[in-house]
Amino acid sequence: MPKLDGTHLPQRLRERLADLRAGKEVAARDIKALLNDEQIAAMDAAWREQQELRKGKRARTKEEEQALGWKSKREIHIEAYKQAVTAADDGLLQELDRLQMEATKRQMRIYMDTMAEALTAGKDKTTAENLANNALTRAGLRRMDSQQVLYRSKRDREIREMEQQIQQKARNEMTPDELEQLEIWEEHEKAIRRKVRKLDT
């Protein structure tokens, strides 16, 4: 199961908020699980304030409760979750930046450690770079040589095979004119790739 991070939080908060609004029963520990300490403290303070408010005056009808500013515990939870959703949305960009920075640090650490290990073992620089890039591929990170790796996992291979089967089926169902157009397009693509390769060398 993937580890949860701050990018998952807004969606989780929205789901819990929807449960509260729908009147579903949500345990107190589940309500507090997605909130930070500051948000929990604010929610608890709002409930204490409501309890004090209720001690002062009695209300006999819903209209009187509203006039006195009474709120149910559920309404306080909903307000806390609305504020938490807003805060999580505001912090989403920062969280994405943090995750990107962590991934970049991890990428550099793996690359440099593998390079240093290979050079220490007496490998030449090119071999050391290849070993370091292979280590990045195994870690599921972007390679430093910008080489694309098509098959990183069993799932990637299965998806690629399914795509090829779908493409083959579509090709078999084409009319002769459509097939001719496709072959012309494929030849054009090959010519462009050959030209790019010549420019690179």
Backbone as a chain_set.jsonl record, in Angstrom:
{"seq": "MPKLDGTHLPQRLRERLADLRAGKEVAARDIKALLNDEQIAAMDAAWREQQELRKGKRARTKEEEQALGWKSKREIHIEAYKQAVTAADDGLLQELDRLQMEATKRQMRIYMDTMAEALTAGKDKTTAENLANNALTRAGLRRMDSQQVLYRSKRDREIREMEQQIQQKARNEMTPDELEQLEIWEEHEKAIRRKVRKLDT", "coords": {"N": [[0.846, -1.183, 0.0], [0.631, 2.215, -0.913], [2.493, 4.877, 0.613], [0.915, 7.435, 2.476], [0.747, 10.921, 1.789], [0.978, 14.547, 1.957], [-0.372, 15.251, -0.37], [-2.502, 13.593, -0.585], [-4.159, 14.346, 1.429], [-6.127, 16.576, 1.051], [-8.21, 15.329, -0.465], [-8.973, 13.215, 1.233], [-9.913, 14.684, 3.423], [-12.098, 15.981, 2.218], [-13.748, 13.778, 1.674], [-14.336, 12.892, 4.276], [-15.644, 15.172, 5.213], [-17.881, 15.163, 3.537], [-19.117, 12.853, 4.519], [-19.789, 13.726, 7.106], [-21.548, 15.828, 6.515], [-23.554, 14.377, 5.307], [-24.689, 13.163, 7.417], [-23.695, 10.813, 8.384], [-22.464, 8.436, 10.767], [-19.548, 9.157, 12.444], [-16.647, 8.219, 14.02], [-15.069, 9.707, 16.916], [-12.262, 9.517, 17.052], [-11.7, 9.082, 14.369], [-12.518, 11.468, 13.295], [-10.642, 13.22, 14.352], [-8.329, 12.178, 13.282], [-7.472, 13.131, 10.749], [-6.948, 15.761, 11.164], [-4.712, 18.422, 12.163], [-2.804, 19.192, 15.188], [-3.318, 21.849, 15.928], [-5.732, 22.422, 14.6], [-7.414, 20.568, 15.836], [-7.344, 21.538, 18.457], [-8.6, 24.03, 18.079], [-11.14, 23.174, 17.3], [-11.989, 21.791, 19.59], [-11.995, 23.935, 21.387], [-14.036, 25.471, 20.281], [-16.212, 23.83, 20.797], [-16.224, 23.813, 23.61], [-16.836, 26.469, 24.032], [-19.428, 26.493, 23.022], [-20.662, 24.875, 24.94], [-20.464, 26.504, 27.189], [-22.059, 28.599, 26.326], [-24.539, 27.388, 26.249], [-25.027, 26.997, 28.922], [-25.687, 29.479, 29.864], [-28.183, 30.455, 28.734], [-31.397, 29.071, 28.081], [-32.879, 27.321, 25.4], [-35.911, 26.738, 23.686], [-36.881, 26.078, 21.211], [-35.865, 25.312, 17.806], [-35.465, 27.648, 16.405], [-34.936, 29.496, 18.442], [-32.551, 28.395, 19.357], [-30.91, 28.867, 17.15], [-30.987, 31.66, 17.13], [-29.651, 32.213, 19.495], [-27.164, 31.342, 18.806], [-26.406, 28.703, 18.988], [-24.735, 25.644, 18.265], [-24.525, 22.381, 16.94], [-22.519, 19.501, 17.831], [-21.779, 18.178, 15.537], [-22.039, 20.227, 13.624], [-19.956, 21.86, 14.419], [-17.81, 20.161, 13.918], [-18.062, 19.997, 11.141], [-17.52, 22.663, 10.392], [-14.855, 22.805, 11.254], [-13.687, 20.957, 9.53], [-14.194, 22.173, 7.054], [-12.495, 24.393, 7.223], [-10.097, 22.996, 7.435], [-9.946, 21.748, 4.942], [-9.652, 23.97, 3.259], [-7.178, 24.942, 4.216], [-5.555, 22.734, 3.585], [-5.762, 22.689, 0.79], [-4.552, 25.13, 0.226], [-1.961, 24.561, 1.053], [-1.128, 22.65, -0.724], [0.501, 23.09, -3.013], [2.947, 23.7, -1.827], [3.437, 21.238, -0.608], [3.71, 19.575, -2.846], [6.022, 20.701, -3.938], [7.797, 20.064, -1.865], [7.776, 17.244, -1.972], [8.82, 16.884, -4.531], [11.366, 17.939, -4.141], [12.373, 16.088, -2.279], [12.391, 13.763, -3.864], [14.25, 14.523, -5.797], [16.544, 14.835, -4.2], [16.846, 12.19, -3.328], [17.252, 10.937, -5.782], [19.721, 12.11, -6.557], [21.352, 11.244, -4.458], [21.321, 8.405, -4.762], [22.401, 8.203, -7.325], [24.974, 9.467, -7.072], [26.152, 7.944, -4.981], [26.226, 5.369, -6.132], [27.836, 5.89, -8.349], [30.24, 6.68, -7.069], [30.852, 4.315, -5.713], [31.259, 2.555, -7.872], [33.429, 3.775, -9.194], [35.341, 3.617, -7.185], [35.641, 0.895, -7.152], [37.17, 0.564, -9.356], [36.092, 0.902, -11.904], [35.6, 2.427, -15.157], [34.707, 5.87, -16.028], [32.447, 6.031, -17.765], [31.246, 3.492, -17.52], [30.67, 3.593, -14.803], [28.786, 5.67, -14.78], [26.733, 4.461, -16.283], [26.059, 2.321, -14.571], [25.13, 3.806, -12.388], [22.902, 5.1, -13.527], [21.366, 2.856, -14.101], [20.816, 2.039, -11.503], [19.134, 4.114, -10.732], [16.962, 3.593, -12.421], [16.1, 1.121, -11.377], [15.224, 2.05, -8.93], [13.015, 3.398, -9.677], [13.185, 6.013, -10.514], [13.818, 9.036, -12.447], [16.213, 8.808, -15.006], [19.589, 10.069, -15.216], [20.751, 10.32, -17.69], [18.669, 10.817, -19.335], [17.501, 8.774, -20.738], [14.809, 6.839, -21.861], [13.038, 4.308, -20.231], [11.283, 1.599, -21.164], [10.041, -0.713, -20.057], [9.537, -1.042, -16.924], [8.359, -2.506, -14.914], [6.449, -5.492, -14.119], [3.763, -4.892, -14.409], [3.884, -2.655, -16.14], [4.82, -3.934, -18.456], [2.661, -5.643, -18.979], [0.623, -3.788, -19.516], [1.678, -2.544, -21.774], [1.653, -4.72, -23.553], [-1.127, -5.137, -23.758], [-1.848, -2.725, -24.982], [-0.578, -3.056, -27.445], [-2.025, -5.247, -28.453], [-4.573, -4.101, -28.713], [-4.005, -2.121, -30.628], [-3.25, -3.772, -32.762], [-5.647, -5.126, -33.251], [-7.275, -2.976, -34.032], [-5.925, -2.277, -36.34], [-6.343, -4.554, -37.918], [-9.038, -4.261, -38.462], [-9.179, -2.161, -40.195], [-9.956, -0.402, -43.263], [-8.737, -0.958, -46.654], [-7.845, 1.561, -47.676], [-7.533, 3.118, -45.337], [-5.547, 1.612, -44.094], [-3.439, 1.953, -45.885], [-2.978, 4.719, -45.579], [-2.147, 4.712, -42.909], [0.254, 3.236, -43.085], [1.778, 4.962, -44.677], [1.995, 7.097, -42.889], [3.429, 5.849, -40.777], [5.854, 5.298, -42.108], [6.705, 7.888, -42.579], [7.11, 8.741, -39.907], [9.261, 7.034, -39.207], [11.233, 8.021, -40.937], [11.625, 10.577, -39.882], [12.658, 9.905, -37.336], [15.06, 8.67, -38.125], [16.39, 10.855, -39.237], [16.693, 12.503, -36.995], [18.392, 10.908, -35.454], [20.704, 10.97, -37.056], [21.394, 13.661, -36.81], [22.058, 13.741, -34.104], [24.408, 12.272, -34.006]], "CA": [[0.0, 0.0, 0.0], [1.498, 3.387, -0.971], [2.517, 5.739, 1.787], [0.117, 8.649, 2.31], [1.457, 12.18, 2.002], [0.123, 15.727, 1.975], [-1.179, 15.381, -1.586], [-3.712, 12.793, -0.381], [-4.945, 14.929, 2.518], [-7.346, 17.307, 0.662], [-9.271, 14.404, -0.878], [-9.446, 12.516, 2.432], [-10.71, 15.653, 4.191], [-13.369, 16.179, 1.511], [-14.568, 12.578, 1.874], [-14.83, 12.91, 5.653], [-16.596, 16.281, 5.278], [-19.113, 14.685, 2.895], [-19.747, 11.927, 5.472], [-20.379, 14.526, 8.182], [-22.697, 16.558, 5.973], [-24.603, 13.401, 4.992], [-25.25, 12.677, 8.67], [-23.147, 9.499, 8.734], [-21.817, 8.353, 12.082], [-18.088, 9.143, 12.322], [-16.049, 8.122, 15.362], [-14.281, 10.876, 17.316], [-10.851, 9.328, 16.682], [-11.62, 9.255, 12.918], [-12.644, 12.905, 13.024], [-9.368, 13.86, 14.713], [-7.207, 11.535, 12.59], [-7.018, 13.906, 9.594], [-6.686, 17.149, 11.559], [-3.471, 18.62, 12.918], [-3.026, 19.546, 16.595], [-3.898, 23.201, 16.001], [-7.131, 22.328, 14.169], [-8.134, 19.84, 16.892], [-7.477, 22.459, 19.59], [-9.615, 25.029, 17.709], [-12.435, 22.494, 17.301], [-12.331, 21.552, 21.001], [-12.297, 25.239, 21.99], [-15.357, 25.882, 19.783], [-17.216, 23.031, 21.507], [-16.287, 24.331, 24.991], [-17.553, 27.747, 23.933], [-20.844, 26.134, 22.871], [-21.143, 24.37, 26.227], [-20.633, 27.682, 28.046], [-23.195, 29.339, 25.783], [-25.755, 26.654, 26.619], [-25.253, 27.146, 30.361], [-26.235, 30.8, 30.129], [-29.596, 30.608, 28.385], [-32.081, 27.876, 27.585], [-33.68, 27.514, 24.187], [-36.982, 25.727, 23.628], [-37.127, 25.716, 19.808], [-34.696, 25.407, 16.91], [-35.28, 29.068, 16.075], [-34.271, 30.11, 19.595], [-31.161, 27.896, 19.355], [-30.175, 29.598, 16.117], [-30.875, 33.061, 17.568], [-28.623, 32.259, 20.547], [-25.877, 30.942, 18.236], [-26.065, 27.327, 19.346], [-24.327, 24.747, 17.176], [-24.342, 20.989, 17.375], [-21.142, 19.017, 17.72], [-21.573, 17.873, 14.112], [-21.816, 21.498, 12.919], [-18.594, 22.305, 14.761], [-16.905, 19.293, 13.153], [-18.148, 20.403, 9.732], [-16.772, 23.918, 10.261], [-13.425, 22.488, 11.389], [-13.274, 20.286, 8.304], [-14.167, 23.168, 5.974], [-11.251, 25.152, 7.386], [-8.975, 22.083, 7.161], [-9.89, 21.569, 3.486], [-9.074, 25.208, 2.72], [-5.752, 24.96, 4.575], [-4.869, 21.676, 2.826], [-5.679, 23.147, -0.597], [-3.55, 26.202, 0.178], [-0.63, 23.987, 1.262], [-0.871, 21.58, -1.689], [1.647, 23.437, -3.855], [4.14, 23.533, -0.999], [3.652, 19.803, -0.417], [4.236, 19.051, -4.108], [7.415, 21.156, -4.006], [8.568, 19.281, -0.888], [7.927, 15.89, -2.506], [9.741, 16.974, -5.664], [12.706, 18.128, -3.586], [12.781, 14.807, -1.696], [12.691, 12.852, -4.967], [15.503, 14.976, -6.405], [17.627, 14.48, -3.27], [17.007, 10.73, -3.374], [17.845, 10.648, -7.083], [21.134, 12.507, -6.531], [22.062, 10.386, -3.508], [21.501, 7.095, -5.385], [23.319, 8.353, -8.464], [26.341, 9.758, -6.627], [26.654, 6.798, -4.216], [26.534, 4.278, -7.065], [29.003, 6.332, -9.128], [31.428, 6.623, -6.212], [31.132, 2.902, -5.455], [31.805, 1.969, -9.099], [34.766, 4.351, -9.429], [36.215, 3.045, -6.161], [35.89, -0.494, -7.547], [38.074, 0.568, -10.509], [35.368, 1.021, -13.178], [35.821, 3.719, -15.817], [33.638, 6.845, -15.781], [31.244, 5.686, -18.545], [30.63, 2.328, -16.878], [30.128, 4.057, -13.529], [27.567, 6.422, -15.094], [25.712, 3.488, -16.683], [25.626, 1.623, -13.365], [24.353, 4.754, -11.586], [21.611, 5.266, -14.197], [20.617, 1.61, -13.894], [20.329, 2.074, -10.116], [17.983, 5.029, -10.735], [15.856, 2.873, -13.061], [15.602, 0.144, -10.408], [14.544, 2.795, -7.862], [11.813, 4.02, -10.234], [13.433, 7.447, -10.659], [14.259, 9.486, -13.77], [17.645, 8.618, -15.237], [20.333, 11.306, -15.47], [21.072, 10.388, -19.113], [17.382, 11.082, -19.995], [17.064, 7.614, -21.513], [13.493, 6.332, -21.466], [12.993, 2.871, -20.016], [9.9, 1.257, -21.486], [9.479, -1.769, -19.222], [10.112, -0.966, -15.582], [7.76, -3.477, -14.007], [5.572, -6.479, -14.741], [2.527, -4.189, -14.777], [4.179, -1.863, -17.333], [4.888, -4.857, -19.588], [1.296, -6.101, -19.268], [-0.106, -2.673, -20.137], [2.221, -2.387, -23.128], [1.139, -5.836, -24.365], [-2.536, -4.856, -24.02], [-1.893, -1.648, -25.973], [-0.213, -3.623, -28.747], [-3.148, -6.074, -28.902], [-5.642, -3.184, -29.147], [-3.559, -1.509, -31.876], [-3.303, -4.797, -33.798], [-7.069, -5.356, -33.55], [-7.736, -1.813, -34.799], [-5.285, -2.364, -37.65], [-7.011, -5.623, -38.666], [-10.375, -3.815, -38.828], [-9.1, -1.007, -41.1], [-10.187, -0.595, -44.7], [-7.454, -0.852, -47.379], [-7.418, 2.969, -47.756], [-7.054, 3.516, -44.008], [-4.287, 0.902, -43.863], [-2.431, 2.616, -46.709], [-2.664, 5.987, -44.919], [-1.384, 4.408, -41.701], [1.603, 2.832, -43.494], [2.467, 6.187, -45.101], [2.31, 7.833, -41.657], [4.502, 5.135, -40.07], [7.094, 5.518, -42.859], [7.07, 9.286, -42.309], [7.657, 8.77, -38.544], [10.582, 6.382, -39.244], [12.157, 8.944, -41.606], [11.952, 11.646, -38.915], [13.55, 9.337, -36.323], [16.391, 8.479, -38.728], [16.987, 12.182, -39.4], [17.08, 12.962, -35.651], [19.563, 10.126, -35.054], [21.862, 11.484, -37.8], [21.762, 14.946, -36.217], [22.658, 13.487, -32.802], [25.76, 11.69, -34.137]], "C": [[0.889, 1.243, 0.0], [1.385, 4.243, 0.288], [1.718, 7.012, 1.506], [0.989, 9.871, 2.552], [0.464, 13.33, 1.911], [-0.725, 15.916, 0.731], [-2.468, 14.576, -1.479], [-4.681, 13.466, 0.6], [-6.196, 15.68, 2.055], [-8.505, 16.382, 0.288], [-9.839, 13.663, 0.325], [-10.327, 13.428, 3.279], [-12.077, 15.864, 3.55], [-14.308, 14.984, 1.713], [-15.164, 12.565, 3.281], [-15.862, 14.018, 5.843], [-17.933, 15.872, 4.658], [-19.86, 13.722, 3.812], [-20.462, 12.699, 6.582], [-21.631, 15.253, 7.698], [-23.869, 15.624, 5.686], [-25.232, 12.817, 6.247], [-24.751, 11.297, 9.063], [-22.469, 9.563, 10.087], [-20.31, 8.23, 11.871], [-17.513, 9.163, 13.725], [-15.166, 9.33, 15.633], [-12.82, 10.721, 16.897], [-10.662, 9.485, 15.17], [-11.73, 10.724, 12.535], [-11.305, 13.591, 13.274], [-8.185, 13.34, 13.895], [-6.633, 12.393, 11.46], [-6.674, 15.356, 9.922], [-5.357, 17.255, 12.286], [-3.818, 19.102, 14.331], [-3.72, 20.9, 16.747], [-5.392, 23.181, 15.641], [-7.982, 21.604, 15.213], [-8.377, 20.758, 18.084], [-8.567, 23.509, 19.309], [-11.015, 24.411, 17.748], [-12.904, 22.24, 18.737], [-12.718, 22.849, 21.707], [-13.688, 25.72, 21.552], [-16.457, 25.099, 20.497], [-17.35, 23.486, 22.96], [-17.058, 25.641, 25.03], [-19.066, 27.498, 23.798], [-21.435, 25.647, 24.194], [-21.38, 25.524, 27.206], [-21.864, 28.485, 27.622], [-24.517, 28.697, 26.213], [-26.067, 26.773, 28.109], [-25.971, 28.462, 30.664], [-27.719, 30.913, 29.884], [-30.14, 29.292, 27.842], [-32.877, 28.249, 26.328], [-34.688, 26.386, 24.095], [-37.237, 25.255, 22.196], [-35.827, 25.843, 19.012], [-34.403, 26.868, 16.562], [-34.563, 29.795, 17.205], [-32.812, 29.673, 19.664], [-30.326, 28.665, 18.343], [-29.957, 31.05, 16.52], [-29.791, 33.211, 18.629], [-27.243, 31.84, 20.041], [-25.45, 29.536, 18.605], [-25.689, 26.536, 18.088], [-24.185, 23.352, 17.752], [-22.871, 20.607, 17.213], [-20.812, 18.721, 16.256], [-21.294, 19.152, 13.312], [-20.415, 22.042, 13.194], [-17.567, 21.469, 14.0], [-16.887, 19.691, 11.68], [-17.363, 21.687, 9.498], [-15.269, 23.669, 10.325], [-12.902, 21.839, 10.111], [-13.252, 21.223, 7.107], [-12.859, 23.965, 6.023], [-10.039, 24.285, 7.055], [-8.821, 21.849, 5.657], [-9.249, 22.787, 2.836], [-7.572, 25.261, 2.985], [-4.97, 23.926, 3.77], [-4.717, 22.071, 1.365], [-4.609, 24.228, -0.746], [-2.13, 25.649, 0.292], [-0.241, 22.923, 0.252], [0.353, 21.861, -2.554], [2.951, 23.266, -3.082], [4.47, 22.058, -0.804], [4.213, 19.164, -1.68], [5.697, 19.458, -4.298], [8.299, 20.341, -3.069], [8.822, 17.866, -1.409], [8.892, 15.859, -3.686], [11.179, 17.111, -5.177], [13.235, 16.823, -2.983], [13.177, 13.813, -2.783], [14.014, 13.22, -5.629], [16.693, 14.632, -5.517], [17.912, 12.987, -3.316], [17.684, 10.312, -4.682], [19.344, 10.951, -7.077], [21.946, 11.601, -5.605], [22.345, 9.012, -4.127], [22.531, 7.177, -6.504], [24.764, 8.527, -7.992], [26.946, 8.587, -5.836], [27.063, 5.657, -5.133], [27.744, 4.625, -7.916], [30.277, 6.178, -8.315], [31.843, 5.177, -5.951], [31.782, 2.24, -6.672], [33.213, 2.483, -9.386], [35.783, 3.804, -8.432], [36.584, 1.605, -6.515], [36.75, -0.592, -8.808], [37.384, 0.632, -11.863], [35.685, 2.372, -13.809], [34.574, 4.592, -15.657], [32.341, 6.475, -16.512], [30.508, 4.504, -17.921], [29.977, 2.731, -15.559], [28.825, 4.831, -13.747], [26.428, 5.482, -15.476], [25.169, 2.733, -15.473], [24.747, 2.524, -12.497], [22.972, 4.976, -12.2], [20.743, 4.017, -14.053], [20.054, 1.548, -12.48], [19.119, 2.993, -10.0], [16.756, 4.35, -11.357], [15.244, 1.873, -12.086], [14.824, 0.83, -9.286], [13.275, 3.483, -8.366], [11.939, 5.522, -10.39], [13.915, 7.763, -12.065], [15.774, 9.343, -13.885], [18.312, 9.956, -15.54], [20.706, 11.446, -16.947], [19.825, 10.595, -19.976], [16.904, 9.932, -20.877], [15.735, 7.125, -20.965], [13.563, 4.815, -21.323], [11.539, 2.447, -20.176], [9.288, 0.27, -20.508], [10.13, -1.765, -17.852], [9.558, -2.041, -14.66], [6.893, -4.448, -14.794], [4.291, -5.801, -15.226], [2.732, -3.347, -16.04], [4.208, -2.747, -18.572], [3.481, -5.33, -19.985], [0.485, -5.014, -19.97], [0.367, -2.475, -21.57], [1.705, -3.488, -24.059], [-0.333, -5.619, -24.717], [-2.68, -3.765, -25.08], [-1.581, -2.186, -27.364], [-1.344, -4.482, -29.31], [-4.286, -5.195, -29.433], [-5.269, -2.541, -30.485], [-3.642, -2.506, -33.031], [-4.741, -5.074, -34.224], [-7.619, -4.216, -34.407], [-7.166, -1.864, -36.217], [-5.973, -3.419, -38.527], [-8.391, -5.203, -39.164], [-10.378, -2.629, -39.794], [-9.431, -1.391, -42.538], [-8.841, -0.488, -45.405], [-6.941, 0.59, -47.473], [-6.852, 3.453, -46.423], [-5.7, 2.88, -43.705], [-3.148, 1.551, -44.646], [-2.004, 3.943, -46.073], [-1.804, 5.764, -43.673], [0.052, 4.036, -42.049], [2.429, 4.035, -43.957], [2.897, 6.985, -43.867], [3.465, 7.173, -40.895], [5.842, 5.329, -40.76], [7.613, 6.938, -42.631], [7.723, 9.408, -40.921], [9.058, 8.161, -38.49], [11.621, 7.308, -39.854], [12.569, 10.07, -40.659], [12.916, 11.123, -37.856], [14.963, 9.124, -36.857], [17.125, 9.811, -38.847], [17.484, 12.71, -38.047], [18.333, 12.219, -35.195], [20.823, 10.624, -35.749], [22.343, 12.805, -37.212], [22.463, 14.758, -34.88], [24.086, 12.959, -32.893], [26.739, 12.64, -34.763]], "O": [[1.807, 1.338, 0.815], [0.336, 4.319, 0.928], [1.831, 7.596, 0.429], [1.865, 9.856, 3.417], [-0.743, 13.113, 1.8], [-1.702, 16.664, 0.762], [-3.427, 14.846, -2.203], [-5.879, 13.182, 0.592], [-7.264, 15.445, 2.621], [-9.647, 16.624, 0.679], [-11.054, 13.496, 0.431], [-11.362, 13.001, 3.791], [-13.093, 15.919, 4.243], [-15.512, 15.157, 1.899], [-16.345, 12.266, 3.461], [-16.849, 13.829, 6.554], [-18.994, 16.196, 5.193], [-21.089, 13.759, 3.884], [-21.59, 12.374, 6.952], [-22.647, 15.287, 8.393], [-25.029, 16.018, 5.805], [-26.199, 12.06, 6.162], [-25.306, 10.669, 9.965], [-21.965, 10.608, 10.499], [-19.848, 7.308, 11.198], [-17.857, 10.029, 14.53], [-14.586, 9.909, 14.714], [-12.203, 11.682, 16.438], [-9.617, 9.955, 14.719], [-11.111, 11.171, 11.57], [-10.886, 14.446, 12.494], [-7.148, 13.998, 13.825], [-5.422, 12.38, 11.238], [-6.172, 16.092, 9.072], [-4.921, 16.31, 12.942], [-4.978, 19.383, 14.632], [-4.598, 21.067, 17.593], [-6.207, 23.837, 16.291], [-9.13, 21.978, 15.45], [-9.466, 20.767, 18.657], [-9.36, 23.835, 20.193], [-11.967, 25.058, 18.184], [-14.073, 22.449, 19.059], [-13.643, 22.873, 22.519], [-14.428, 26.303, 22.346], [-17.524, 25.648, 20.772], [-18.46, 23.542, 23.49], [-17.837, 25.889, 25.951], [-19.874, 28.211, 24.393], [-22.575, 25.971, 24.527], [-22.358, 25.529, 27.953], [-22.613, 28.984, 28.462], [-25.49, 29.393, 26.502], [-27.224, 26.664, 28.517], [-26.762, 28.546, 31.603], [-28.45, 31.416, 30.738], [-29.419, 28.511, 27.223], [-33.456, 29.33, 26.223], [-34.377, 25.23, 24.383], [-37.752, 24.156, 21.989], [-34.836, 26.402, 19.483], [-33.246, 27.27, 16.44], [-33.683, 30.618, 16.956], [-31.935, 30.474, 19.988], [-29.195, 29.064, 18.622], [-28.887, 31.612, 16.288], [-29.09, 34.222, 18.662], [-26.256, 31.967, 20.765], [-24.265, 29.208, 18.544], [-26.248, 26.737, 17.01], [-23.778, 23.171, 18.899], [-22.096, 21.297, 16.551], [-19.701, 18.982, 15.797], [-20.429, 19.167, 12.436], [-19.773, 22.611, 12.311], [-16.576, 21.999, 13.498], [-15.831, 19.719, 11.048], [-16.624, 21.794, 8.519], [-14.502, 24.246, 9.554], [-11.796, 22.143, 9.665], [-12.393, 21.093, 6.235], [-12.208, 24.18, 5.001], [-9.069, 24.765, 6.468], [-7.701, 21.761, 5.152], [-8.396, 22.649, 1.96], [-6.788, 25.584, 2.093], [-3.856, 24.198, 3.323], [-3.674, 21.825, 0.759], [-3.856, 24.239, -1.719], [-1.2, 26.198, -0.299], [0.845, 22.349, 0.343], [1.157, 20.962, -2.799], [3.936, 22.752, -3.614], [5.638, 21.668, -0.831], [5.092, 18.306, -1.602], [6.513, 18.661, -4.761], [9.416, 19.969, -3.429], [9.934, 17.348, -1.305], [9.683, 14.926, -3.827], [12.094, 16.49, -5.718], [14.407, 16.49, -3.155], [14.174, 13.103, -2.648], [14.805, 12.345, -5.981], [17.731, 14.19, -6.01], [19.068, 12.565, -3.339], [18.565, 9.453, -4.695], [20.144, 10.139, -7.54], [23.078, 11.234, -5.918], [23.464, 8.507, -4.034], [23.417, 6.329, -6.615], [25.665, 7.826, -8.453], [28.124, 8.274, -6.005], [28.115, 5.046, -4.943], [28.586, 3.767, -8.181], [31.269, 5.624, -8.79], [33.03, 4.85, -5.966], [32.73, 1.466, -6.535], [34.089, 1.712, -9.778], [36.938, 3.558, -8.781], [37.689, 1.148, -6.224], [37.032, -1.692, -9.283], [38.039, 0.432, -12.886], [35.996, 3.338, -13.113], [33.526, 4.123, -15.212], [31.257, 6.593, -15.942], [29.282, 4.521, -17.809], [28.88, 2.277, -15.231], [27.871, 4.667, -12.987], [25.29, 5.676, -15.048], [23.961, 2.527, -15.359], [23.747, 2.073, -11.938], [21.978, 5.034, -11.477], [19.526, 4.116, -13.903], [18.942, 1.06, -12.275], [18.182, 2.695, -9.259], [15.639, 4.519, -10.868], [14.022, 1.778, -11.974], [13.873, 0.259, -8.752], [12.542, 4.084, -7.581], [10.937, 6.236, -10.399], [14.364, 6.876, -12.791], [16.517, 9.712, -12.974], [17.673, 10.869, -16.062], [20.953, 12.557, -17.417], [19.907, 10.556, -21.204], [15.99, 10.111, -21.682], [15.556, 7.012, -19.753], [14.087, 4.126, -22.198], [10.671, 2.879, -19.418], [8.115, 0.407, -20.161], [11.157, -2.411, -17.644], [10.234, -2.444, -13.714], [6.637, -4.251, -15.981], [3.796, -6.095, -16.314], [1.865, -3.321, -16.913], [3.686, -2.367, -19.62], [3.153, -5.408, -21.169], [-0.254, -5.298, -20.912], [-0.441, -2.264, -22.473], [1.361, -3.223, -25.211], [-0.745, -5.887, -25.846], [-3.526, -3.863, -25.969], [-2.234, -1.82, -28.341], [-1.599, -4.453, -30.514], [-4.887, -5.498, -30.464], [-6.112, -2.427, -31.374], [-4.047, -2.151, -34.138], [-5.023, -5.238, -35.411], [-8.336, -4.449, -35.38], [-7.856, -1.529, -37.18], [-6.163, -3.209, -39.725], [-8.869, -5.724, -40.171], [-11.442, -2.14, -40.173], [-9.222, -2.525, -42.97], [-7.887, 0.023, -44.818], [-5.737, 0.823, -47.364], [-5.817, 4.118, -46.386], [-4.817, 3.52, -43.134], [-2.034, 1.684, -44.14], [-0.815, 4.259, -46.029], [-0.863, 6.513, -43.409], [0.98, 4.478, -41.371], [3.623, 4.123, -43.672], [4.019, 7.487, -43.805], [4.372, 7.859, -40.423], [6.862, 5.506, -40.093], [8.818, 7.154, -42.505], [8.744, 10.078, -40.763], [9.943, 8.691, -37.818], [12.75, 7.388, -39.371], [13.733, 10.47, -40.639], [13.881, 11.803, -37.506], [15.943, 9.36, -36.152], [18.326, 9.893, -38.592], [18.565, 13.294, -37.964], [19.236, 12.823, -34.615], [21.886, 10.7, -35.133], [23.546, 13.049, -37.121], [23.366, 15.525, -34.544], [24.886, 13.164, -31.98], [27.908, 12.296, -34.938]]}, "num_chains": 1, "name": "protein.A"}
